[in-house]
Amino acid sequence: MSRIGTVLLVGSCVPILVASWPKVASLVGSGAILAMVALVAVSLVIGHVLGGPDPEDREVLGIASAMRHPGIALAIATRNFPGEPLVPAAILMCLIVAFIGTSVYGVARRRRLAKPA
């Protein structure tokens, strides 16, 4: 189910990314990506540390902590910043950064758990 959800999420983001690419690209170089990477990294670490002794729980809580719901983020941001054209682009960029960060974390965790002790 996780893989199906990931494929559907990526498939639905591609048309949105293509349509909003100029706005997303305008955020590059402003420090937005660095802030998003830091947010994802800190969220992964906190979730991992608070995940308890079970390695699978640590991975799940780390990923759940780092991923945000883009629909809720969009609703909150458009309510607080009405008419701001960069809000959807920033949320999409954050979703992409979180997807890449949690994917790298998940692969690294699985590789580490697969190694014999």
C-alpha positions, 0 to 999 in steps of 0.5 A: 500500500505504501508503494501504491500511495507513493506512486499515486502521490508522485503521479499527481505531483508531476502535473502540478510541478510542471505547471508551477515550475517557474514559481518553484524555481524562483524559491531556489537560492532564497534559503527556502530549500535549506530551511526545508532540508533542516526541517525534514532532518530535525523531524527525522531525528526527533521521530527516530529518537522518540520511536522507542526501542523497536527499529521499525517503530523508529523508522515509521515515527521518523518518516511520519514526523518529517512528512506533512499533509500538503492539503492541510498546509495549503489550507492554513497558508492560503488562509493566513496569506491570501493571494500570495502566489508562492504559497503553493510552490513552497508547499510543493517544494517542501513536499519534494524535499520531504519525499527525498529526505524520507526516501534516503532515510528509509533506504539507509535504515533498511540497509543498516537493518539488513546488515548482519550484526 
